[in-house]
């Protein structure tokens, strides 16, 4: 902050410095928050909830969102809970589905597709069924019940699929699925 104050003393406004820092952060983590929709479920969200929800749907951790928006992790958690209640979802994959359905894309999706060495066509039928369940926000318990298997076996299948498409979490897997389907359409 001392450097920022020094820059302000040199005739550069604090707003210019903050905007520049935010642009550098956006470039570094690949997150540029789009305009909030004026219709649909996302339109009901206050702007800060939308920004935080976008970060979560993009696959960022609470810490990454907090750093990007210059707020505390506790504030991120409060807004996430409120956004989940408002949109009637209970996980980040379901949140990603709402953003996808609203036509909101993520700059990071191209990276997800490039990092993965497979396409939707390369998935076996059972893998395709599993990733659809992940994209719908199903829990391990729900997946186990739908697939008529045990929860540990369902968790193992999810881990294997995440490794196969080269993602590290369910939200990224859901985004890979949405992006891959857009590419093949």
trRosetta pair geometry for C-beta under 8 A, 3 or more apart (Angstrom, degrees):
i j d omega theta_ij theta_ji phi_ij phi_ji
1 4 5.3 -51 -154 35 44 115
1 5 6.3 45 149 -20 71 101
2 5 5.7 -52 -149 37 33 111
2 6 6.3 37 150 -21 65 104
3 6 5.5 -51 -148 35 33 114
3 7 6.4 37 151 -21 64 102
4 7 5.6 -51 -150 34 33 113
4 8 6.5 35 149 -20 64 103
4 14 6.5 65 161 -129 109 79
4 17 4.7 128 -144 153 95 153
4 18 7.8 58 -148 -59 137 67
4 21 7.9 -27 -94 -44 123 136
5 8 5.4 -51 -149 35 35 113
5 9 6.4 38 149 -22 65 102
5 14 8.0 5 -95 -94 51 103
6 9 5.5 -51 -151 34 34 113
6 10 6.6 31 149 -18 64 105
7 10 5.6 -58 -152 36 35 111
7 12 4.4 -44 160 62 92 126
7 17 5.3 126 90 -88 140 129
8 11 8.0 166 -178 28 30 10
8 12 6.0 -90 -90 78 37 68
8 13 6.5 35 -124 -148 85 21
8 14 5.1 4 -91 -61 131 77
8 17 6.7 -73 -59 -14 87 140
12 16 5.3 -112 -179 79 86 131
12 17 6.0 98 130 -55 113 95
13 16 4.5 100 61 2 84 101
13 17 7.1 -149 98 -3 48 84
14 17 5.5 -54 -149 38 37 114
14 18 6.2 38 152 -20 69 105
15 18 5.7 -52 -144 38 31 110
15 19 6.2 31 156 -19 64 107
16 19 5.8 -54 -145 37 29 111
16 20 6.3 30 154 -20 63 107
17 20 5.8 -56 -149 36 29 112
17 21 6.4 30 153 -19 64 105
18 21 5.7 -53 -147 36 31 111
18 22 6.3 31 154 -19 65 106
19 22 5.7 -55 -149 37 31 112
19 23 6.4 31 152 -19 65 105
20 23 5.7 -54 -148 36 31 111
20 24 6.4 33 153 -19 64 104
21 24 5.7 -54 -151 35 32 112
21 25 6.4 32 151 -19 65 105
22 25 5.6 -54 -148 37 33 112
22 26 6.3 38 151 -23 66 103
22 68 7.8 78 -142 -175 76 66
22 70 7.9 -72 -87 -21 96 118
23 26 5.5 -48 -146 33 33 114
23 27 6.5 32 154 -16 63 104
24 27 5.8 -56 -152 38 31 110
24 28 6.2 30 151 -21 65 109
25 28 5.6 -56 -144 37 31 112
25 29 6.3 -6 170 12 68 107
25 31 7.9 -35 132 57 83 100
25 67 7.2 -166 -146 131 133 90
25 68 5.4 162 149 -126 131 69
26 29 7.0 -75 -140 52 21 81
26 30 7.6 51 171 -125 54 3
26 31 5.7 -112 -136 76 66 60
26 32 5.0 67 -170 -83 126 73
26 68 7.5 91 -77 -150 59 108
27 30 7.6 21 -170 -72 24 43
29 60 7.0 49 167 -104 133 121
29 64 6.3 151 -143 -170 151 115
29 68 6.4 -91 49 -85 150 120
30 107 5.0 -151 178 100 86 112
30 108 4.6 107 124 -78 130 88
30 111 6.6 -28 -146 -10 170 144
31 54 7.8 129 -166 127 107 102
31 55 6.3 36 -157 -111 149 79
31 58 5.8 116 -113 121 105 167
31 60 6.6 0 -75 -51 148 138
31 68 6.1 -18 77 -137 140 155
31 106 7.9 -27 -115 -156 69 94
31 107 6.9 -165 -95 42 26 116
31 108 7.1 -7 -75 -33 69 116
32 107 5.8 68 23 -24 97 138
33 50 7.9 111 -172 124 121 90
33 51 5.3 -2 -136 -127 158 81
33 54 5.2 111 -128 92 92 156
33 55 7.6 -37 -85 -53 108 81
34 54 7.3 -175 31 -132 78 147
34 104 6.0 -164 46 -140 141 101
36 42 6.5 -154 -164 141 80 103
36 43 6.9 123 150 -111 97 51
36 45 7.1 -137 -150 73 127 99
36 47 6.1 -114 -34 -114 149 71
36 50 4.7 6 -107 172 115 170
37 40 5.4 -10 121 47 145 112
37 42 4.8 79 39 80 114 114
37 43 5.2 -84 102 -64 84 84
37 102 5.5 -113 -33 -175 155 127
37 104 7.4 -106 -41 -56 112 113
38 43 5.4 54 178 -117 19 124
39 43 5.4 4 -94 -35 4 149
40 43 5.6 117 59 -6 57 102
40 102 5.3 159 114 -113 159 103
41 44 6.1 -48 -169 19 45 113
41 45 7.9 50 142 -27 65 97
41 87 5.6 88 160 -124 128 88
41 98 5.9 -75 78 -161 133 122
41 102 7.4 -116 50 -70 83 120
42 45 5.6 -40 -165 12 52 118
42 50 6.3 86 -176 -119 95 105
42 53 7.6 -164 -129 97 97 147
42 87 7.9 17 -82 -96 56 121
42 98 6.7 146 -59 146 96 108
42 99 7.1 84 -80 -99 139 62
42 102 5.2 7 1 -92 134 165
42 104 7.5 75 -50 -22 173 139
44 86 6.1 -172 112 175 116 118
45 49 4.4 -130 -173 92 103 114
45 50 4.5 134 105 -62 127 83
45 53 6.5 -64 -151 6 163 146
45 83 6.2 28 -126 -121 122 91
45 86 6.2 127 -93 112 78 153
45 87 7.5 -7 -69 -53 112 104
46 49 4.8 87 58 10 79 106
46 50 7.1 -145 93 -9 38 89
47 50 5.5 -57 -150 35 32 114
47 51 6.4 32 154 -20 67 103
48 51 5.6 -50 -148 34 34 112
48 52 6.3 28 155 -13 66 107
48 69 7.8 104 -147 -171 84 146
48 79 5.9 -106 128 -120 99 143
49 52 5.8 -58 -145 43 31 107
49 53 5.8 34 155 -21 67 111
49 79 5.0 -161 -102 -170 68 99
49 82 5.9 -97 -107 95 128 110
49 83 4.5 164 -172 -77 107 101
49 86 7.1 50 162 25 157 151
50 53 5.6 -55 -141 40 27 112
50 54 6.2 33 156 -24 63 105
50 83 8.0 158 -68 -114 33 124
51 54 5.8 -52 -150 31 27 113
51 55 6.7 27 152 -17 60 104
51 69 6.1 113 135 -101 130 132
52 55 5.7 -53 -153 35 34 113
52 56 6.4 31 151 -16 66 106
52 65 5.7 75 -138 176 71 138
52 69 7.0 -46 -79 -21 77 162
52 76 5.6 173 -140 -140 124 73
52 79 4.4 95 38 111 164 133
52 80 6.1 -116 143 -66 125 72
52 83 6.6 -158 86 -27 107 147
53 56 5.6 -56 -147 39 33 110
53 57 6.0 29 156 -16 68 109
53 79 7.9 -118 -40 141 76 102
53 80 7.4 146 -83 -115 65 63
53 83 4.7 -170 -74 -165 114 156
53 87 7.8 107 -130 -17 145 146
53 95 5.8 -139 -160 -171 93 125
53 99 7.3 172 139 -64 100 117
54 57 5.8 -56 -142 41 28 108
54 58 6.2 30 154 -22 63 109
54 99 6.7 127 -113 -115 63 141
54 104 7.2 -97 -120 155 99 146
55 58 5.6 -58 -148 36 28 112
55 60 4.4 -54 175 50 87 132
55 64 7.0 -175 -178 103 118 93
55 65 3.9 121 126 -108 152 104
55 68 6.4 173 -111 58 136 144
55 69 7.4 -96 -40 -30 152 116
56 59 7.9 78 175 -46 31 12
56 60 6.6 -85 -85 59 31 79
56 62 7.9 17 -92 -80 97 62
56 65 6.6 -8 -55 -67 71 147
56 80 6.2 111 -62 -117 153 111
56 83 8.0 158 32 84 144 150
56 92 5.0 -127 163 -127 101 107
56 95 5.8 5 106 102 115 153
56 96 7.9 -124 119 -59 74 81
56 171 7.2 -115 162 -131 66 159
57 92 6.7 -171 -89 -172 45 82
57 95 4.9 -126 -79 123 94 96
57 96 4.2 152 -151 -94 83 63
57 98 7.6 -104 -102 60 140 83
57 99 4.3 93 166 3 164 149
57 100 8.0 -160 -178 -30 125 78
57 104 7.8 59 107 97 147 124
57 106 7.4 -159 115 -66 88 130
57 171 6.9 -155 -146 -164 32 119
57 175 7.6 126 163 -77 69 114
58 106 4.7 158 -119 -132 90 136
58 108 5.7 100 -173 28 99 132
58 175 7.4 69 -142 -95 34 155
59 92 7.9 112 -100 153 43 135
59 96 7.9 40 -56 -91 73 133
59 106 7.8 101 7 168 98 165
59 108 6.7 -123 40 104 121 150
59 169 6.6 151 -148 62 95 118
59 171 4.8 173 -100 107 71 113
59 172 4.5 65 -119 -73 139 83
59 175 6.1 -84 -44 5 116 148
60 64 4.0 -126 -170 90 104 126
60 65 5.1 130 112 -55 126 81
60 68 7.2 -28 -169 -5 163 140
61 64 4.7 98 51 6 76 101
61 65 7.1 -139 94 -3 41 86
62 65 5.7 -56 -149 38 32 112
62 66 6.2 34 153 -21 66 107
62 73 5.0 76 137 -150 111 93
62 76 4.6 150 -158 107 89 141
62 77 6.2 19 -140 -62 143 80
62 80 7.3 -71 -104 -29 104 148
63 66 5.7 -53 -146 36 30 113
63 67 6.3 29 156 -17 64 106
63 73 5.8 -17 -89 -93 59 119
64 67 5.8 -54 -146 37 30 110
64 68 6.2 30 155 -20 64 109
65 68 5.8 -59 -148 38 29 111
65 69 6.1 1 164 4 67 113
65 76 5.0 119 93 -127 121 136
66 69 6.5 -71 -139 51 23 92
66 70 7.9 93 167 -85 54 3
66 71 5.4 -107 -143 79 71 68
66 72 5.9 -22 -148 162 127 15
66 73 4.6 -66 -49 -74 157 57
66 75 7.1 122 -116 58 98 95
66 76 4.9 -92 -66 -31 90 132
67 70 7.5 20 -174 -74 28 43
69 76 7.7 139 48 -84 131 99
71 75 4.4 -88 159 75 118 142
71 76 6.5 142 96 -49 112 80
72 75 4.7 104 59 1 79 99
72 76 7.2 -136 102 -3 48 84
73 76 5.3 -49 -153 33 40 117
73 77 6.4 42 150 -21 68 102
74 77 5.7 -52 -151 34 33 112
74 78 6.5 35 151 -20 65 103
75 78 5.7 -51 -148 34 34 112
75 79 6.4 28 156 -12 66 108
76 79 6.0 -63 -150 43 29 106
76 80 6.1 32 153 -24 66 109
77 80 5.6 -52 -143 34 30 114
77 81 6.5 31 158 -18 64 103
78 81 6.1 -55 -153 34 28 108
78 82 6.5 24 152 -14 63 109
79 82 5.6 -56 -146 40 34 112
79 83 6.1 36 154 -21 68 106
80 83 5.7 -54 -145 37 30 111
80 84 6.3 33 154 -21 64 105
81 84 5.7 -53 -148 34 30 113
81 85 6.5 29 153 -17 63 105
82 85 5.8 -55 -150 37 32 111
82 86 6.2 32 153 -20 66 109
83 86 5.6 -54 -143 38 31 113
83 87 6.1 7 165 2 67 113
83 95 7.1 50 130 -121 118 126
84 87 6.4 -70 -141 51 23 93
84 88 7.9 89 164 -88 54 4
84 89 5.3 -104 -145 75 71 74
84 90 6.1 80 -172 -103 122 34
84 91 8.0 70 -125 -28 122 20
84 95 7.2 -67 -94 -71 74 115
85 88 7.3 18 -176 -75 29 45
87 94 7.9 159 121 127 118 103
87 95 6.8 96 87 -110 154 76
87 98 5.8 -40 -167 -75 138 171
89 94 3.7 -179 -151 110 119 127
89 95 5.4 167 100 -62 158 69
89 98 6.8 -111 -45 -24 144 130
89 137 6.6 -104 -158 -139 103 167
90 94 6.6 55 42 27 53 148
90 137 7.3 125 59 164 74 128
91 94 5.2 97 62 10 74 101
91 95 7.1 -133 107 -4 41 92
91 137 5.0 157 62 -156 111 101
91 139 7.5 160 -38 -77 150 81
91 170 7.4 -15 155 97 130 140
92 95 5.1 -52 -147 37 40 118
92 96 6.2 46 151 -24 69 100
92 170 7.1 127 72 85 99 99
92 171 4.3 -39 120 -80 118 126
93 96 5.5 -47 -149 32 34 114
93 97 6.7 42 148 -24 62 99
93 134 6.0 -119 -142 165 154 65
93 135 6.4 -148 -179 -136 110 23
93 136 7.4 25 132 75 117 21
93 137 4.2 172 89 -94 100 67
93 170 4.9 -63 -59 136 125 107
93 171 5.4 -139 -76 -92 64 58
93 173 7.7 -19 -111 68 118 89
93 174 4.4 149 -144 -39 90 151
94 97 5.4 -45 -153 27 37 118
94 98 6.9 38 149 -19 63 98
94 136 7.4 18 -94 164 78 38
94 137 3.2 18 -57 -77 88 157
95 98 5.8 -51 -156 31 36 111
95 99 6.7 32 149 -14 66 103
95 137 8.0 106 0 -94 54 129
95 171 7.8 -15 62 -121 98 114
96 99 5.7 -54 -150 39 35 110
96 100 6.1 38 151 -21 67 107
96 135 7.7 -97 93 -148 114 67
96 171 5.4 149 -38 -153 140 83
96 174 4.8 120 87 104 142 131
96 175 5.6 -97 -167 -64 140 84
96 178 7.2 -149 149 -11 105 144
97 100 5.6 -56 -147 38 30 113
97 101 6.1 30 155 -20 65 107
97 135 6.3 114 -84 165 104 74
97 136 6.8 59 -82 -117 153 35
97 137 6.4 -91 -5 -31 133 108
97 174 6.7 -78 -57 180 79 134
97 178 7.8 -175 -108 -72 53 130
98 101 5.7 -53 -143 37 29 111
98 102 6.4 27 154 -17 62 108
99 102 5.8 -60 -151 38 31 110
99 104 4.5 -73 -178 66 85 120
99 106 8.0 52 132 -48 136 102
100 103 7.8 55 175 -63 33 17
100 104 7.1 -91 -79 58 25 71
100 174 8.0 -131 -24 148 144 99
100 175 7.7 -169 -70 -113 121 61
100 178 4.4 -101 -127 -138 144 151
105 109 6.2 -80 -174 10 90 143
105 179 7.8 98 -146 -100 97 91
105 182 7.9 -41 -107 8 119 178
106 109 4.8 115 71 -30 87 95
106 175 6.3 -27 37 -152 141 133
106 179 7.9 -76 51 -72 94 122
107 110 7.0 -43 176 18 48 105
108 111 5.1 -51 -164 37 60 117
108 112 6.4 66 140 -27 78 97
108 175 7.6 16 94 148 100 152
109 112 5.3 -48 -151 30 40 116
109 113 6.5 36 154 -16 68 102
109 175 5.8 -129 -103 164 90 105
109 176 7.8 170 -146 -94 77 40
109 178 7.5 -78 -127 87 133 96
109 179 3.8 176 -174 -95 118 142
110 113 5.9 -57 -152 38 32 109
110 114 6.2 27 153 -16 66 110
110 179 7.6 -147 -63 -166 36 141
111 114 5.7 -59 -142 41 31 109
111 115 6.0 32 158 -23 67 109
112 115 5.9 -57 -145 34 25 110
112 116 6.5 17 158 -14 62 110
112 167 6.6 20 -145 -91 103 106
112 172 6.3 -173 -116 -171 125 91
112 175 6.0 165 -33 109 173 105
112 176 4.8 -136 157 -91 127 82
112 179 6.0 115 74 47 123 153
113 116 6.0 -61 -148 38 29 106
113 176 7.0 153 -74 -140 61 76
113 179 5.6 -123 -52 125 112 125
113 180 6.3 158 -107 -81 102 75
113 183 6.4 117 -128 -44 151 154
115 166 5.0 -149 134 118 95 131
115 167 7.9 112 95 -75 128 62
116 119 8.0 131 116 -73 115 38
116 165 4.8 -13 -125 -172 128 65
116 166 4.7 -173 -97 42 63 111
116 167 7.4 -14 -75 -40 111 85
116 176 6.3 93 -37 -147 151 130
116 180 7.9 -46 71 -79 151 124
117 166 6.8 92 1 -21 78 135
118 122 3.9 -123 -163 78 101 147
118 123 6.9 111 145 -56 130 69
118 164 6.6 -11 16 156 147 89
118 165 6.3 -91 56 -106 110 66
119 122 5.1 108 51 -2 63 101
119 123 8.0 -110 102 -14 45 83
119 180 6.4 161 -158 -157 63 115
119 183 7.9 -115 -141 94 104 129
119 184 7.0 119 178 -72 115 120
120 123 5.8 -43 -165 11 43 116
120 128 7.1 72 -169 -111 82 105
120 177 7.7 92 -97 -138 106 61
120 180 4.7 145 -46 142 102 122
120 181 6.4 84 -67 -77 155 63
120 184 5.6 -81 36 -20 130 154
121 184 7.3 156 -35 -118 96 142
123 127 4.2 -135 -167 93 96 117
123 128 4.6 125 117 -61 128 82
123 131 6.9 -69 -139 6 157 136
124 127 4.6 92 53 7 77 105
124 128 7.0 -141 93 -7 38 87
125 128 5.6 -54 -147 35 32 113
125 129 6.4 34 153 -19 65 103
126 129 5.6 -49 -148 35 34 114
126 130 6.4 35 151 -21 64 106
127 130 5.5 -53 -147 37 33 113
127 131 6.3 28 157 -16 67 104
127 161 5.7 161 -145 -114 92 109
127 164 7.1 -62 -142 80 141 157
128 131 6.1 -54 -144 37 29 104
128 132 6.5 34 153 -22 61 105
129 132 5.8 -56 -154 33 30 114
129 133 6.7 31 150 -19 63 103
129 147 7.9 128 122 -92 125 102
130 133 5.7 -53 -155 32 35 112
130 134 6.6 35 149 -17 66 103
130 143 7.1 54 -139 -152 79 124
130 147 7.7 18 -92 -73 88 138
130 157 6.0 -128 -124 142 151 116
130 158 7.0 -159 177 -91 121 62
130 161 5.5 -153 109 -64 134 160
131 134 5.3 -47 -148 36 41 115
131 135 6.2 42 152 -20 68 104
131 161 6.2 -163 -68 174 89 140
131 165 7.6 78 -101 -28 136 153
131 173 6.2 -133 -136 165 92 107
131 174 7.9 169 -178 -93 79 46
131 176 7.8 -79 -159 85 131 103
131 177 5.0 168 154 -87 115 129
132 135 5.6 -54 -145 39 31 111
132 136 6.3 28 153 -17 64 107
132 177 7.2 167 -83 -163 46 150
133 136 5.7 -59 -148 40 31 109
133 138 4.3 -46 176 33 89 140
133 142 7.4 -176 -172 110 114 101
133 143 5.2 112 142 -106 147 95
133 146 6.4 -179 -111 68 138 155
134 137 7.7 54 175 -64 33 19
134 138 6.7 -79 -80 46 28 88
134 143 7.8 20 -64 -85 67 134
134 158 6.9 133 -83 -132 120 102
134 161 7.6 -163 -26 102 147 142
134 170 5.3 -146 -163 -152 106 91
134 173 5.1 -24 134 106 149 127
134 174 5.7 -141 128 -69 89 82
134 177 7.3 150 80 -19 103 146
135 173 7.4 -120 -64 117 73 82
135 174 4.2 137 -112 -132 63 83
135 177 4.6 -95 -71 76 133 150
135 178 6.7 150 -140 -47 126 84
137 174 7.6 26 -64 -93 62 149
138 142 4.2 -128 -165 92 95 126
138 143 5.1 120 125 -58 123 81
138 146 7.1 -32 -160 -1 156 141
139 142 4.7 96 50 8 75 100
139 143 6.9 -136 95 -4 39 88
140 143 5.6 -55 -146 38 31 112
140 144 6.2 35 154 -23 65 105
140 151 5.4 73 137 -158 108 88
140 154 5.1 140 -167 105 77 119
140 155 5.1 12 -138 -73 135 84
140 158 6.8 -91 -104 -9 90 149
141 144 5.7 -51 -148 33 29 113
141 145 6.5 28 153 -17 62 105
141 151 5.8 -13 -94 -106 60 115
141 154 7.9 159 -77 69 17 156
142 145 5.8 -55 -149 37 32 110
142 146 6.2 30 155 -17 66 108
143 146 5.8 -57 -145 39 30 109
143 147 6.0 8 163 0 67 114
143 154 4.5 141 102 -166 107 130
143 157 7.8 -154 148 72 132 121
143 158 7.0 82 101 -60 171 115
144 147 6.3 -68 -139 51 23 96
144 149 5.4 -108 -147 78 70 71
144 150 6.0 -41 -150 143 125 16
144 151 4.6 -63 -54 -84 160 53
144 153 7.1 111 -119 64 98 86
144 154 3.9 -106 -73 -25 80 145
145 148 7.4 20 -176 -76 29 42
147 154 6.3 149 48 -100 132 101
147 157 7.7 -91 124 44 175 164
149 153 4.5 -101 159 87 119 130
149 154 5.6 148 88 -56 112 84
149 157 7.8 72 87 -12 159 137
150 153 4.5 92 58 9 84 104
150 154 6.9 -147 95 -7 43 86
151 154 5.5 -53 -145 36 33 113
151 155 6.3 36 155 -21 66 103
152 155 5.6 -52 -147 35 33 113
152 156 6.4 36 153 -21 64 105
153 156 5.6 -52 -150 35 33 114
153 157 6.5 34 152 -20 65 103
154 157 5.7 -53 -150 35 33 111
154 158 6.5 34 151 -20 65 104
155 158 5.7 -53 -149 34 33 112
155 159 6.4 33 153 -18 66 104
156 159 5.7 -52 -147 36 32 111
156 160 6.3 32 154 -19 64 106
157 160 5.7 -54 -148 37 31 113
157 161 6.3 31 154 -18 65 106
158 161 5.8 -58 -149 37 30 109
158 162 6.3 32 153 -20 65 105
158 170 7.4 -19 -173 -89 124 97
159 162 5.7 -53 -147 35 31 112
159 163 6.4 28 155 -16 64 106
160 163 5.8 -57 -151 38 30 110
160 164 6.3 33 151 -24 65 107
161 164 5.5 -51 -145 33 34 114
161 165 6.5 9 164 1 67 105
161 173 7.0 65 121 -138 105 140
162 165 6.6 -69 -146 48 26 91
162 167 5.2 -95 -157 75 77 82
162 168 6.7 86 171 -118 121 16
162 169 7.3 58 -138 -54 136 8
162 170 7.6 -69 -88 -74 121 49
162 172 8.0 79 -143 77 98 105
162 173 5.7 -81 -104 -69 79 127
163 166 7.2 25 -175 -80 33 40
165 173 6.3 105 71 -124 139 83
165 176 5.4 120 156 138 135 162
167 172 3.9 -178 -164 112 119 115
167 173 4.8 178 78 -68 150 68
167 176 5.6 -120 -53 -28 140 139
168 172 6.1 48 45 35 61 151
169 172 5.1 93 59 12 75 102
169 173 7.1 -135 103 -6 39 90
170 173 5.4 -55 -148 36 35 114
170 174 6.3 37 154 -21 68 102
171 174 5.7 -50 -149 34 33 112
171 175 6.4 30 151 -15 64 106
172 175 5.6 -53 -145 40 34 111
172 176 6.2 42 151 -25 65 102
173 176 5.5 -48 -147 31 32 115
173 177 6.5 35 152 -20 63 103
174 177 5.6 -54 -153 34 32 114
174 178 6.5 30 151 -16 66 104
175 178 5.6 -51 -145 38 35 110
175 179 6.0 30 157 -15 68 110
176 179 6.0 -61 -143 43 26 106
176 180 5.8 25 159 -20 65 113
177 180 5.9 -54 -137 38 23 109
177 181 6.4 22 161 -17 60 109
178 181 6.1 -63 -153 37 25 108
178 182 6.6 24 152 -19 63 106
179 182 5.7 -55 -151 34 33 111
179 183 6.4 35 151 -22 66 105
180 183 5.6 -51 -149 33 34 114
180 184 6.4 21 157 -11 66 108
181 184 6.0 -59 -141 42 32 103
181 185 6.3 43 155 -36 64 105
182 185 5.7 -50 -148 21 31 117
